Amino acid sequence: MKKYIKNISIVVFLTLAFSACDDVLNKVPLDAYSDGTVWADKGLSDYYLNDCYKNTMVYRRIHLSALSDECYFIHIKGTDVYLQGNISASNGGVWTRTGGYSFDNYSWSLYGTIQKINTFIANIDKIASSYEASQQDEINAYIELRKGEAMFLRAFLYTQLCRVYGGALIMKEPNELGDEFLDLTRSTFEETVNFIVEDCDNAAQLLKMKSETEMGRATTEAALALKSRILLFAASDLTADGTAKSEYVGYMNPDRTALWTAAKNAAKAVMDLGTAKLADFGAPDKQAVAENYYQLFKSYDLSNDEIIWGKMFSQVDGDVNQMNLRNGNNGNECYGSHCPTQGLIDDYEMEDGSRFFDHFALDGDGYYINNSSTYTNENPYYNREARFYGSVLYDSAVWQPRIYEALAERDPVGIYDRRTRRTVQDDGTVIDVYGLDTRQGPVDKEDGSYTGYLMKKTLDDQIQGYYENNKNVIIEFRYAEIILNYAEACLGLGETEIAATYINMIRNRAALPDFTGNITKALRHERKIEFVFEDKRWFDIRRWKILDECLTDALGMSILETTQGNNVSTSWQQINVQNRGPVDDKMYWIPVPIDEMNKAPQLVQNPGYQ
């Protein structure tokens, strides 16, 4: 193990600069205090715990979408190591900061924050001795509440570790200088899940409801939602179908009925609280649904009843959200980092709930051909379901004004411009004018999307990423996840009618009719579309054991508008963007980094890695 888990001195930071939104969880750490001082004052202990919050839920420069069929990551170095099956204990790619991009919020480094949280839990009781007898009831209530928060954060971090690496290093107490770590071993997957569930249950008992809690802090609902998430993962095929290759990555003798029942009950516990509900997006008005779905992820606080827990940001402190800068269009000097794939786009249904390829086909050269008697427009972006318009920037989608006057004159509306406009003159001369957001355009062309698409969901159309940081929240848990968790657990138990009811609840809310066909496919489709860009897809395709189906080559779209005389025609052609695969079974789990194995050789490596 690295030294950071041996002894992390207590460092608590006072905030001297306050955020514009006065969010106590986003204060800038600027000064330090001694151990004795920290555990004698509520305010200082809060700053310590706030720093744990900050290190638990960080802004994500790179999303797990980049390792799934949702997106191609424009800064490819690191993601290709995984996607092309070359990940190893000595070369973890984006799991080990290759190329400067890493999954800090899903990586082995989370043990550092766990150490801090354990230190908080072990010391917070000391605060009581600094207060008068008349204050003891109040201070004891404070201590219990903050312990609940810390237990939730610890469970959250262990859930991240468990879903990525499997069985974890369970540490309930802070490590001290001089501790011997050669006897520290990985717990089994089952032991790790049980530990997380225990922390969630204890936290839920100590915490308050969302309505009684400062936004951003842990709540009873959040603890129970986390329990639902880990138990659904535990009941899934990856860990519970009886084929796990070791006790560190699954159950050796799973009782599938018991596991599905536990997952169902965990989701039902959140539902039974009655405090969270699905947001009303305005169905059946499809335009309203598209706008309101988008607006949910543009929220500046966590007050919406669908949001169970998440993270808020201000624009004035060091804990920033740069979602627009990182993922906005290059025509406004943004980086376009995560490019939705054509496979994702084609999986969005039509507005009547029929499949896209019931109306379109691909010819031998990859051109999209409309063969529909229902939706006859040749443009494949017309008549799609509402969530498509709330999630994706596609060619000709209205977005936001241009930051440069010269470009604003060319594009006064502020559309996302991904097509090439070709003029064929009478003498046969061909003149091409490239769209403002293409990789051949006039601005920051190297940051243009490779696939032709960008994320819209989680971006804010009211700020310019080149100049401003985002204020909109990151939503970690929302009620829609609980609904589909419940549906999936019911389906696992053979309760198909109940499962169908809850799947259709999500579809109907999105102005779609009830699903038809295979219920398992319907559920998986709804999770893919409803949770797009929310860092759920990679976990889903792993726990369903469908990596080989999903990690196929990443595709994009090339659009050519040709004018010849009075005739104007447009073609949409599928293009290959990134070769992926072959998928190796080892890719279902990430390896323990070789540096950690070298420092603690008693650790057992995950299957498939040396």
C-alpha positions as CSV (number, residue, x, y, z in Angstrom):
1,M,0.0,0.0,0.0
2,K,1.1,3.6,-0.5
3,K,2.3,5.6,2.4
4,Y,-0.8,7.8,2.2
5,I,-2.9,5.1,3.9
6,K,-0.3,4.6,6.7
7,N,-0.7,8.0,8.2
8,I,-2.5,11.1,7.0
9,S,-2.1,13.9,9.4
10,I,-5.2,15.8,10.3
11,V,-5.3,18.9,8.2
12,V,-8.4,21.0,8.4
13,F,-8.9,24.1,6.3
14,L,-10.6,27.4,7.1
15,T,-12.3,29.1,4.4
16,L,-11.4,32.8,4.0
17,A,-13.2,33.3,0.7
18,F,-16.9,32.5,0.6
19,S,-18.7,31.2,-2.5
20,A,-21.3,33.3,-4.2
21,C,-24.0,30.7,-3.5
22,D,-22.9,30.4,0.1
23,D,-22.6,26.6,-0.2
24,V,-20.8,25.4,2.9
25,L,-19.6,22.3,1.0
26,N,-17.7,24.4,-1.5
27,K,-15.4,26.5,0.7
28,V,-11.8,27.0,-0.4
29,P,-9.3,25.4,2.0
30,L,-6.7,28.0,2.8
31,D,-5.3,27.4,6.3
32,A,-4.5,24.5,8.7
33,Y,-5.1,23.6,12.3
34,S,-3.6,21.1,14.8
35,D,-5.4,17.9,15.8
36,G,-6.3,19.1,19.2
37,T,-7.8,22.3,17.9
38,V,-9.9,20.5,15.3
39,W,-11.6,18.1,17.6
40,A,-12.5,20.8,20.0
41,D,-14.7,22.9,17.7
42,K,-17.7,22.1,15.6
43,G,-16.8,24.6,12.9
44,L,-13.3,23.2,12.4
45,S,-14.5,19.6,12.4
46,D,-17.1,20.6,9.7
47,Y,-14.3,22.0,7.5
48,Y,-12.5,18.7,7.9
49,L,-15.6,16.7,6.8
50,N,-16.3,19.2,4.0
51,D,-12.9,18.4,2.6
52,C,-13.9,14.7,2.6
53,Y,-17.0,15.6,0.7
54,K,-15.0,17.5,-1.8
55,N,-12.6,14.6,-2.3
56,T,-15.5,12.1,-2.6
57,M,-17.4,13.7,-5.4
58,V,-15.2,15.6,-7.7
59,Y,-15.8,17.2,-11.0
60,R,-15.1,14.7,-13.8
61,R,-12.8,15.8,-16.5
62,I,-13.2,12.4,-18.1
63,H,-16.4,10.4,-17.9
64,L,-16.9,6.7,-17.9
65,S,-18.9,7.3,-21.0
66,A,-15.5,7.3,-22.8
67,L,-15.1,3.6,-21.9
68,S,-18.6,2.6,-23.1
69,D,-20.6,2.7,-26.3
70,E,-21.9,6.2,-25.4
71,C,-18.9,8.3,-26.3
72,Y,-15.5,8.6,-28.0
73,F,-13.1,10.6,-25.9
74,I,-11.3,13.1,-28.1
75,H,-8.1,12.9,-26.1
76,I,-7.7,9.3,-26.9
77,K,-4.5,8.5,-25.0
78,G,-5.3,6.3,-22.0
79,T,-8.9,5.2,-23.1
80,D,-7.5,3.2,-26.0
81,V,-5.5,1.1,-23.5
82,Y,-8.7,-0.3,-22.1
83,L,-10.9,-0.2,-25.3
84,Q,-8.4,-2.2,-27.3
85,G,-7.9,-4.8,-24.6
86,N,-4.4,-3.8,-23.6
87,I,-5.0,-2.8,-20.0
88,S,-2.6,-4.4,-17.5
89,A,-1.5,-4.0,-13.9
90,S,1.5,-2.0,-15.2
91,N,-0.4,0.0,-17.8
92,G,-3.8,1.0,-16.5
93,G,-4.3,3.8,-19.0
94,V,-6.8,6.3,-17.6
95,W,-6.9,4.4,-14.3
96,T,-3.3,5.5,-13.7
97,R,-3.1,9.1,-15.1
98,T,-1.8,8.1,-18.5
99,G,-1.7,11.2,-20.6
100,G,-2.9,13.4,-17.7
101,Y,-6.5,12.1,-17.7
102,S,-7.6,9.7,-15.0
103,F,-10.7,8.4,-13.1
104,D,-9.7,9.8,-9.7
105,N,-13.2,9.3,-8.4
106,Y,-13.2,5.6,-9.3
107,S,-9.5,4.7,-8.7
108,W,-7.3,3.0,-6.1
109,S,-6.4,6.5,-4.8
110,L,-9.8,6.7,-3.0
111,Y,-8.2,4.9,-0.1
112,G,-6.6,8.3,0.8
113,T,-10.0,9.9,1.4
114,I,-11.2,6.8,3.2
115,Q,-8.3,7.3,5.7
116,K,-9.4,10.8,6.3
117,I,-13.0,9.7,6.8
118,N,-11.9,7.0,9.3
119,T,-9.9,9.7,11.1
120,F,-13.0,11.8,11.4
121,I,-15.2,9.0,12.7
122,A,-12.6,8.0,15.3
123,N,-12.2,11.6,16.6
124,I,-15.5,13.4,16.3
125,D,-16.7,12.2,19.8
126,K,-13.9,14.3,21.4
127,I,-15.8,17.5,20.5
128,A,-18.3,16.8,23.3
129,S,-15.7,17.5,26.0
130,S,-15.3,21.1,24.8
131,Y,-18.9,22.1,25.5
132,E,-20.9,22.8,28.6
133,A,-23.3,20.3,30.2
134,S,-26.2,22.3,29.0
135,Q,-25.0,21.9,25.4
136,Q,-24.5,18.1,25.5
137,D,-27.8,17.1,23.9
138,E,-27.2,19.5,21.1
139,I,-23.6,18.5,20.6
140,N,-24.3,14.8,20.8
141,A,-27.0,15.2,18.1
142,Y,-24.4,17.0,16.0
143,I,-21.9,14.2,16.5
144,E,-24.4,11.5,15.5
145,L,-25.4,13.4,12.4
146,R,-21.9,14.0,11.2
147,K,-21.0,10.3,11.9
148,G,-23.9,9.4,9.6
149,E,-22.5,11.7,6.9
150,A,-19.0,10.2,7.2
151,M,-20.4,6.6,7.1
152,F,-22.3,7.5,4.0
153,L,-19.2,9.0,2.3
154,R,-17.2,5.9,3.3
155,A,-19.8,3.6,1.9
156,F,-20.0,5.7,-1.3
157,L,-16.2,5.4,-1.8
158,Y,-16.2,1.7,-1.2
159,T,-19.1,1.3,-3.7
160,Q,-16.9,3.0,-6.3
161,L,-14.0,0.7,-5.4
162,C,-16.1,-2.5,-5.3
163,R,-17.7,-1.9,-8.7
164,V,-14.4,-1.2,-10.3
165,Y,-11.9,-3.6,-8.6
166,G,-14.2,-6.1,-6.7
167,G,-13.2,-7.1,-3.2
168,A,-11.6,-4.1,-1.4
169,L,-9.3,-3.4,1.5
170,I,-11.8,-3.0,4.3
171,M,-10.5,-0.4,6.8
172,K,-12.8,0.7,9.6
173,E,-10.2,2.5,11.7
174,P,-7.6,5.1,10.7
175,N,-4.2,3.7,10.1
176,E,-1.4,5.0,12.3
177,L,2.2,5.7,11.7
178,G,4.2,2.5,12.1
179,D,1.2,0.1,11.4
180,E,2.2,-3.1,9.8
181,F,0.5,-3.6,6.4
182,L,1.9,-6.8,5.2
183,D,-1.0,-8.6,6.8
184,L,-3.6,-6.4,5.2
185,T,-5.5,-8.4,2.6
186,R,-8.4,-7.9,0.2
187,S,-11.8,-8.8,1.5
188,T,-14.0,-10.9,-0.7
189,F,-16.6,-9.3,-3.0
190,E,-19.3,-10.6,-0.7
191,E,-17.6,-9.2,2.5
192,T,-17.1,-5.8,0.7
193,V,-20.8,-5.6,-0.3
194,N,-21.9,-6.5,3.3
195,F,-19.6,-3.8,4.7
196,I,-21.1,-1.2,2.4
197,V,-24.6,-2.3,3.2
198,E,-23.9,-2.1,6.9
199,D,-22.5,1.5,6.6
200,C,-25.5,2.5,4.5
201,D,-27.9,1.1,7.1
202,N,-26.1,2.8,10.0
203,A,-25.9,6.1,8.1
204,A,-29.6,6.0,7.2
205,Q,-30.4,5.7,10.9
206,L,-28.3,8.7,11.8
207,L,-29.0,11.0,9.0
208,K,-32.0,13.3,8.4
209,M,-34.4,13.5,5.4
210,K,-33.5,15.7,2.5
211,S,-36.1,18.3,3.5
212,E,-34.3,18.7,6.8
213,T,-30.8,18.8,5.5
214,E,-28.5,21.4,4.0
215,M,-28.3,20.8,0.3
216,G,-25.3,18.8,-0.7
217,R,-24.9,16.9,2.6
218,A,-25.8,13.3,3.0
219,T,-29.4,12.3,3.8
220,T,-31.4,9.2,4.7
221,E,-32.6,9.0,1.1
222,A,-29.0,9.2,-0.2
223,A,-27.9,6.4,2.1
224,L,-30.7,4.1,1.0
225,A,-30.2,5.0,-2.7
226,L,-26.6,4.0,-2.4
227,K,-27.6,0.7,-0.8
228,S,-30.0,0.1,-3.7
229,R,-27.2,0.7,-6.2
230,I,-24.7,-1.7,-4.7
231,L,-27.2,-4.4,-4.1
232,L,-28.4,-4.3,-7.7
233,F,-24.8,-4.5,-8.9
234,A,-24.3,-7.5,-6.5
235,A,-27.3,-9.4,-7.8
236,S,-26.3,-9.0,-11.5
237,D,-24.8,-11.6,-13.9
238,L,-21.3,-10.4,-13.5
239,T,-21.0,-11.3,-9.8
240,A,-24.0,-13.6,-9.2
241,D,-24.5,-16.0,-12.1
242,G,-22.2,-18.6,-10.5
243,T,-19.3,-18.1,-13.0
244,A,-17.1,-15.6,-11.0
245,K,-13.5,-16.6,-11.4
246,S,-12.6,-15.7,-7.9
247,E,-14.2,-14.7,-4.6
248,Y,-12.8,-11.2,-5.1
249,V,-15.0,-10.6,-8.1
250,G,-18.2,-12.3,-7.3
251,Y,-20.1,-14.8,-5.2
252,M,-18.8,-18.4,-5.2
253,N,-22.2,-20.0,-4.3
254,P,-24.8,-17.3,-5.0
255,D,-28.4,-17.5,-3.8
256,R,-29.8,-15.5,-6.7
257,T,-33.3,-15.2,-5.3
258,A,-32.0,-13.8,-2.1
259,L,-29.8,-11.3,-3.9
260,W,-32.5,-10.1,-6.2
261,T,-34.9,-9.9,-3.2
262,A,-32.4,-7.7,-1.3
263,A,-32.0,-5.4,-4.3
264,K,-35.7,-5.2,-4.7
265,N,-36.3,-4.4,-1.0
266,A,-33.5,-1.8,-1.1
267,A,-35.1,0.1,-3.9
268,K,-38.5,-0.2,-2.3
269,A,-37.2,1.3,0.9
270,V,-36.4,4.5,-1.0
271,M,-39.8,4.5,-2.7
272,D,-41.6,3.9,0.6
273,L,-40.1,7.0,2.1
274,G,-42.4,9.0,-0.1
275,T,-40.0,12.0,-0.3
276,A,-38.6,11.6,-3.8
277,K,-40.6,11.5,-7.0
278,L,-40.2,11.7,-10.7
279,A,-40.1,15.2,-12.1
280,D,-43.0,16.1,-14.4
281,F,-41.5,16.8,-17.8
282,G,-44.8,17.8,-19.4
283,A,-45.8,14.7,-21.3
284,P,-47.4,14.2,-23.7
285,D,-46.0,17.6,-25.0
286,K,-42.7,16.3,-26.6
287,Q,-41.2,19.7,-26.9
288,A,-41.8,20.4,-23.2
289,V,-40.4,17.0,-22.3
290,A,-37.2,17.6,-24.2
291,E,-36.7,21.0,-22.6
292,N,-37.6,20.0,-19.1
293,Y,-35.4,16.8,-19.2
294,Y,-32.5,19.1,-20.3
295,Q,-33.3,21.6,-17.6
296,L,-33.1,19.0,-14.8
297,F,-29.4,18.6,-15.5
298,K,-29.0,22.4,-15.7
299,S,-30.3,22.8,-12.2
300,Y,-28.2,25.2,-10.0
301,D,-29.2,23.5,-6.8
302,L,-30.5,20.1,-5.6
303,S,-34.0,21.1,-4.7
304,N,-35.8,19.2,-7.4
305,D,-37.8,16.3,-5.9
306,E,-36.3,13.9,-8.4
307,I,-32.7,14.7,-7.2
308,I,-31.8,12.5,-4.2
309,W,-28.1,13.6,-3.8
310,G,-25.5,15.5,-5.8
311,K,-22.9,18.2,-5.8
312,M,-23.3,22.0,-6.3
313,F,-20.7,24.4,-7.6
314,S,-20.0,28.1,-7.5
315,Q,-18.0,30.1,-10.0
316,V,-15.7,31.7,-7.6
317,D,-13.9,29.0,-5.6
318,G,-11.3,26.4,-6.5
319,D,-13.8,23.5,-6.7
320,V,-15.0,24.2,-10.2
321,N,-17.2,22.6,-12.8
322,Q,-16.0,23.1,-16.3
323,M,-18.5,21.0,-18.1
324,N,-19.1,23.5,-20.9
325,L,-15.4,24.2,-21.5
326,R,-14.5,20.5,-21.6
327,N,-17.5,19.3,-23.7
328,G,-18.8,22.3,-25.6
329,N,-18.4,23.0,-29.3
330,N,-15.0,24.0,-30.7
331,G,-16.7,26.8,-32.7
332,N,-16.9,28.5,-29.4
333,E,-13.3,27.6,-28.3
334,C,-14.4,24.7,-26.2
335,Y,-12.8,21.2,-26.2
336,G,-15.5,18.9,-27.3
337,S,-14.0,16.1,-25.3
338,H,-16.8,13.5,-25.2
339,C,-18.3,12.8,-28.6
340,P,-21.5,10.7,-28.6
341,T,-21.2,7.7,-30.9
342,Q,-23.5,7.0,-33.9
343,G,-24.5,3.8,-32.3
344,L,-26.0,5.8,-29.4
345,I,-27.7,8.2,-31.7
346,D,-29.3,5.3,-33.7
347,D,-30.6,3.7,-30.5
348,Y,-32.9,6.7,-29.8
349,E,-36.4,5.7,-30.8
350,M,-38.7,7.7,-33.0
351,E,-41.4,9.8,-31.3
352,D,-44.0,7.1,-31.6
353,G,-41.7,4.6,-29.8
354,S,-40.8,2.6,-32.9
355,R,-37.1,1.8,-33.6
356,F,-35.1,4.1,-35.8
357,F,-34.1,1.4,-38.2
358,D,-37.8,0.6,-38.8
359,H,-37.7,3.8,-40.9
360,F,-34.1,4.1,-42.1
361,A,-31.6,1.7,-43.6
362,L,-27.8,1.8,-44.4
363,D,-26.7,1.2,-48.0
364,G,-23.5,-0.6,-48.9
365,D,-21.5,2.7,-48.5
366,G,-22.9,3.6,-45.1
367,Y,-25.4,6.2,-46.3
368,Y,-28.6,6.6,-44.4
369,I,-31.6,6.0,-46.6
370,N,-35.2,6.8,-45.5
371,N,-37.6,4.0,-46.4
372,S,-40.4,5.0,-44.1
373,S,-44.1,5.5,-44.9
374,T,-44.6,7.2,-41.5
375,Y,-41.7,9.6,-41.2
376,T,-40.7,10.6,-44.7
377,N,-38.1,13.4,-44.1
378,E,-34.7,12.2,-45.2
379,N,-33.1,14.0,-42.2
380,P,-32.4,11.2,-39.6
381,Y,-32.6,13.8,-36.7
382,Y,-36.3,14.5,-37.3
383,N,-39.2,13.0,-35.4
384,R,-37.0,11.4,-32.7
385,E,-38.0,10.8,-29.1
386,A,-37.9,13.8,-26.7
387,R,-34.9,12.8,-24.7
388,F,-32.7,12.9,-27.8
389,Y,-33.3,16.6,-28.2
390,G,-32.6,17.1,-24.5
391,S,-29.3,15.2,-24.5
392,V,-27.4,15.6,-27.7
393,L,-26.1,18.4,-29.9
394,Y,-26.5,17.2,-33.5
395,D,-26.1,19.1,-36.8
396,S,-28.4,22.1,-37.0
397,A,-29.5,21.9,-33.3
398,V,-30.0,25.4,-31.9
399,W,-27.4,25.9,-29.2
400,Q,-25.9,29.3,-28.1
401,P,-24.5,32.5,-29.6
402,R,-21.0,32.6,-31.1
403,I,-18.3,34.2,-29.0
404,Y,-16.7,35.9,-32.0
405,E,-18.5,38.7,-33.9
406,A,-17.3,37.4,-37.3
407,L,-18.8,34.0,-36.7
408,A,-22.0,35.5,-35.2
409,E,-22.5,37.3,-38.5
410,R,-22.3,33.9,-40.3
411,D,-24.4,32.2,-37.7
412,P,-26.8,34.7,-36.0
413,V,-29.0,31.9,-34.5
414,G,-26.3,30.0,-32.7
415,I,-26.7,26.5,-34.2
416,Y,-24.4,23.5,-33.9
417,D,-22.9,23.4,-37.4
418,R,-21.4,20.0,-38.4
419,R,-22.0,19.9,-42.2
420,T,-19.8,20.5,-45.1
421,R,-21.4,22.7,-47.8
422,R,-20.2,21.9,-51.3
423,T,-20.9,24.0,-54.3
424,V,-20.4,22.4,-57.8
425,Q,-20.0,25.3,-60.3
426,D,-21.0,25.1,-63.9
427,D,-17.4,24.4,-65.0
428,G,-17.2,21.5,-62.6
429,T,-15.1,23.4,-59.9
430,V,-15.9,22.2,-56.4
431,I,-15.9,24.6,-53.5
432,D,-16.2,23.3,-50.0
433,V,-17.2,25.4,-47.0
434,Y,-16.8,23.7,-43.7
435,G,-19.2,24.1,-40.8
436,L,-18.2,26.2,-37.8
437,D,-18.0,23.2,-35.5
438,T,-16.3,20.7,-37.8
439,R,-12.7,19.5,-37.6
440,Q,-11.9,21.6,-40.7
441,G,-13.7,24.8,-39.4
442,P,-12.2,28.2,-38.8
443,V,-11.9,27.9,-35.0
444,D,-10.0,25.4,-32.8
445,K,-10.4,22.7,-35.4
446,E,-8.4,20.1,-33.5
447,D,-11.1,20.1,-30.8
448,G,-14.0,19.4,-33.2
449,S,-16.0,16.3,-32.5
450,Y,-14.8,13.2,-34.3
451,T,-18.3,11.7,-34.4
452,G,-20.3,14.8,-35.4
453,Y,-22.1,15.0,-32.0
454,L,-21.6,16.6,-28.6
455,M,-23.2,16.2,-25.2
456,K,-25.9,18.7,-24.5
457,K,-27.2,17.1,-21.3
458,T,-25.2,18.5,-18.3
459,L,-24.1,21.6,-20.3
460,D,-25.5,25.0,-19.6
461,D,-26.7,27.0,-22.7
462,Q,-26.6,30.2,-20.7
463,I,-22.8,30.3,-20.1
464,Q,-19.9,30.4,-22.5
465,G,-17.4,27.8,-21.4
466,Y,-14.4,29.7,-22.9
467,Y,-15.0,32.5,-20.3
468,E,-17.1,30.9,-17.5
469,N,-17.2,27.9,-15.2
470,N,-20.5,26.1,-14.8
471,K,-22.8,26.5,-11.9
472,N,-25.1,23.6,-12.6
473,V,-25.0,20.5,-10.4
474,I,-23.7,17.0,-10.8
475,I,-26.6,14.7,-10.0
476,E,-25.3,11.4,-8.4
477,F,-28.6,9.8,-7.4
478,R,-32.0,10.6,-8.7
479,Y,-35.4,8.8,-8.3
480,A,-35.5,7.5,-11.9
481,E,-32.5,5.2,-11.0
482,I,-34.5,3.8,-8.0
483,I,-37.5,3.1,-10.3
484,L,-35.4,1.2,-12.8
485,N,-33.4,-0.6,-10.1
486,Y,-36.7,-1.8,-8.7
487,A,-38.0,-2.9,-12.1
488,E,-34.8,-4.8,-12.8
489,A,-34.9,-6.6,-9.4
490,C,-38.5,-7.5,-10.0
491,L,-37.6,-8.8,-13.4
492,G,-34.8,-10.9,-11.8
493,L,-37.4,-12.5,-9.6
494,G,-39.8,-13.2,-12.4
495,E,-42.3,-10.5,-11.5
496,T,-42.6,-9.3,-15.1
497,E,-45.9,-7.4,-14.8
498,I,-44.5,-5.3,-11.9
499,A,-41.3,-4.7,-13.8
500,A,-43.2,-3.6,-16.9
501,T,-45.2,-1.1,-14.9
502,Y,-42.1,0.7,-13.7
503,I,-40.3,0.5,-17.0
504,N,-43.3,2.2,-18.7
505,M,-43.5,4.8,-15.9
506,I,-40.1,6.1,-17.2
507,R,-41.2,5.8,-20.9
508,N,-44.5,7.5,-20.4
509,R,-42.8,10.3,-18.4
510,A,-40.7,10.8,-21.6
511,A,-43.8,11.0,-23.8
512,L,-43.3,7.5,-25.2
513,P,-45.9,4.7,-25.3
514,D,-45.5,1.4,-23.3
515,F,-42.7,-0.8,-24.6
516,T,-43.3,-3.7,-26.9
517,G,-41.2,-6.9,-27.3
518,N,-38.7,-8.4,-25.0
519,I,-38.9,-6.9,-21.5
520,T,-35.2,-7.4,-20.7
521,K,-34.2,-5.5,-23.9
522,A,-36.7,-2.8,-23.0
523,L,-35.3,-2.4,-19.5
524,R,-31.7,-2.2,-20.7
525,H,-32.7,0.3,-23.4
526,E,-34.4,2.5,-20.9
527,R,-31.4,2.6,-18.7
528,K,-29.2,3.4,-21.7
529,I,-31.3,6.3,-22.8
530,E,-32.5,7.7,-19.5
531,F,-29.1,7.7,-17.9
532,V,-27.0,8.7,-20.8
533,F,-23.8,10.6,-19.8
534,E,-24.5,10.0,-16.1
535,D,-21.6,7.5,-15.6
536,K,-23.9,4.5,-15.3
537,R,-23.5,2.8,-18.7
538,W,-20.1,1.3,-18.2
539,F,-21.2,-0.4,-15.0
540,D,-24.4,-1.6,-16.6
541,I,-22.7,-3.3,-19.6
542,R,-20.2,-4.9,-17.3
543,R,-22.8,-6.2,-14.8
544,W,-24.9,-7.5,-17.7
545,K,-21.8,-9.1,-19.2
546,I,-22.3,-7.6,-22.7
547,L,-19.0,-5.8,-23.2
548,D,-18.5,-7.8,-26.4
549,E,-21.8,-6.5,-27.8
550,C,-21.1,-2.9,-26.8
551,L,-17.4,-2.2,-27.2
552,T,-17.5,-2.4,-31.0
553,D,-15.9,0.2,-33.2
554,A,-17.0,3.8,-32.4
555,L,-18.9,5.3,-35.4
556,G,-19.8,8.9,-36.4
557,M,-21.6,10.8,-39.1
558,S,-20.3,12.8,-42.0
559,I,-22.8,15.2,-43.5
560,L,-22.4,16.7,-47.0
561,E,-24.8,19.3,-48.4
562,T,-24.3,19.7,-52.2
563,T,-25.5,22.6,-54.3
564,Q,-25.4,22.2,-58.0
565,G,-27.4,24.8,-59.9
566,N,-30.8,25.0,-58.4
567,N,-30.5,21.5,-56.9
568,V,-29.6,21.1,-53.2
569,S,-29.2,17.6,-51.7
570,T,-27.9,16.4,-48.4
571,S,-26.3,13.0,-47.5
572,W,-25.7,11.5,-44.1
573,Q,-22.9,8.8,-44.1
574,Q,-21.8,6.6,-41.3
575,I,-18.0,6.8,-40.7
576,N,-15.6,4.8,-38.5
577,V,-14.0,6.9,-35.8
578,Q,-12.1,4.4,-33.5
579,N,-11.2,0.8,-33.7
580,R,-12.1,-1.0,-30.5
581,G,-11.6,-4.6,-29.2
582,P,-11.2,-7.4,-29.1
583,V,-12.9,-7.6,-25.7
584,D,-11.1,-9.8,-23.2
585,D,-12.8,-11.2,-20.1
586,K,-10.3,-9.5,-17.9
587,M,-11.8,-6.1,-19.0
588,Y,-14.8,-6.7,-16.7
589,W,-12.6,-5.7,-13.8
590,I,-9.8,-3.2,-13.5
591,P,-6.4,-4.5,-12.2
592,V,-4.9,-3.6,-8.9
593,P,-2.0,-1.2,-9.9
594,I,1.4,-2.9,-10.1
595,D,2.9,-0.4,-7.8
596,E,0.4,-1.4,-5.1
597,M,1.1,-5.1,-5.7
598,N,4.8,-4.5,-5.4
599,K,4.4,-2.7,-2.1
600,A,1.9,-5.2,-0.7
601,P,2.7,-8.6,-2.4
602,Q,0.1,-10.4,-0.3
603,L,-2.7,-8.7,-2.3
604,V,-4.4,-11.0,-4.7
605,Q,-4.6,-9.6,-8.3
606,N,-7.8,-9.7,-10.3
607,P,-8.3,-12.6,-12.8
608,G,-6.6,-12.2,-16.1
609,Y,-3.8,-9.9,-14.9
610,Q,-0.3,-10.8,-13.8
